[in-house]
Amino acid sequence: MSAGANFDREFLRHQQMMLGVMCGLLAPLAVVFGIIGDNPDEWWYSISATYYCNSKIFMIGLLFTTFIYFLAYRGYDKRDKIIATVSGISALLVIAFPTKTSFVNDTDLVGLIHLPVAETNIIHCVSASILFVSFAIMILFQFTKSDGEMTPEKKKRNILYKICGNTINFFMAFQMFTVTFDEIFPNWWTMVNEAAMLTAFAVAWLCKAGCFKMLNDK
């Protein structure tokens, strides 16, 4: 393998590892540092709600950096690049158009272009849904692909990818369930669902980056 090919491979591995690390840290950093500040009572009900608290630097900063990484992500084929681009744009829209919360009035102007929060909330929710769907598609259909006969380690990685991808799908469906039956499920379930999906995403990308040595090809 040439020096240039080795560099490209290491660069791609670095991208994958950083995507996994950033999204894996998003929920815990937003919550831990939010506890330190003097924030509204329901700031921790979702990662999106931390936009309005002191730890918003993590929600905005990590998602914006994820946007940059996704746009720069080379991937393995054209489909990889398309899915990554959709993910990146969705991540940007999530932070540019904030969510609606109980402590923000519908007419308050928020976000990148100062729209009423009742309007930005629609864009925010659609973008977040597209973001998680693109995560699942990438993991389930791109990560599991193989150029030839799969090694025993590749088969194990594919099992992990399927677990991670379907975990995202499960918690997306569960999020809709908890929102529909909000009289049963407290609002903070959204934070739980989002954290679970981001953790599954992080595990899959760290595996793709070769961070789990026992799953790497011998």
Salt bridges, closest charged atoms under 4 A:
ASP8 OD1 - ARG74 NH1 2.89
GLU10 OE1 - ARG13 NH1 3.91
ASP77 OD2 - LYS145 NZ 2.73
ASP106 OD1 - LYS100 NZ 3.02
GLU153 OE2 - LYS218 NZ 3.36
ASP217 OD1 - ARG157 NH1 3.17
